[in-house]
Amino acid sequence: MPLTLEIPDQYSYVLAVATSTFFLNTVHMMRTAKFRKLAKVAYPASYATEEEAAKNPSAAKFNCAQRAHANFTENLTPFLGALFVAGIQHPVPAAALGGAWSVSRLLYLLGYTSDAGPKGRLTGFMGSALSDLVLKGIAAYTCYKLIF
């Protein structure tokens, strides 16, 4: 038996949140490039060495920016999948959680690359982890309702 999906009008909010992640990725790239330049870490090196980071605060911040960006891209695909699936039947809660995730990921980046270093990422981590978990729960529930 074929499954027919009807996308609600509010799904545009889900698409808007997904689009925000494109710009968030650009913020990550710009911040990482800024700290790469200040740290004088030449391409193709992905990170400053431990010795460089110990001597140069800019090198340490570059490593944190690079790791924050990598962590963002590691989490982006499952986040978008959960957002798109949850939004099929619950577009407004999915968009709200997705917006919270995006803001939290920005706080994660800014905190991680602040003078606090890795400890500065905690607020952003907590917000993104919580919103991500709830969003994935809604996505699982949506799948359940579509199947049964």
Salt bridges, closest charged atoms under 4 A:
GLU74 OE2 - ARG67 NH1 3.17
ASP115 OD1 - LYS61 NZ 2.80
ASP132 OD2 - LYS136 NZ 2.82
